[in-house]
Amino acid sequence: MIVDWIEASATVYAAGEAFGGLGRGGLIAVIVISVIAIVTFVWIFRETGRRD
């Protein structure tokens, strides 16, 4: 498993893309999706706690 990560890191580094091979647009997309997912989970757990 770690060997796969090292190989993937080497491949990304060889490709020359910043941010783990995603480029700027991919990095922005990952950040936006992560923020939406975190807000959704927090909202769901807060609403679930209020019903109890």
N, C-alpha and C positions, 0 to 999 in steps of 0.2 A: 504494500500500500504506500509506504513512504517512498519506495523506489519510483512508483508512478508519479507522485507529486514532484520528485526531483526531475524526472524526465519531462513532465509538463512545464515546470519552471524553466528548464533549459530550452524547450521549444519556444516558449513565449519570449524569452530573452533573445533568442536567435531571430525571432520575427521582428523584434525591435519596437513593438507596441508598448506604450506606457500603460500603467494601471492594470497589470496582469494580462495584457493582450486585448483588453476591451476597447481601448481608445477612449476619447473624451465622451462621446455619445453613449457608449456602453456603460461607462462609469456613472454618468448622470442617471441613466435608466435604472441601474442597480440601486442607487441611493434613493430614488423616488419610490421604487417598488418596495424597498426595505422600510421606508418611513410609513408608507400606506399600510403595510403588513403589521408593523408595530402598533400603529394607532388603532387598527381594527382589532387586534388581539386585546389591547388594553380596554377598549370600549366593550368588547364582549365580556371580559372577565369582570368589569365593574358592574355591568348590567346584571350578570348572573349573581353577583354578590348581593345586590339590592333585593332580589326576589326572596332570598332565604330568610 
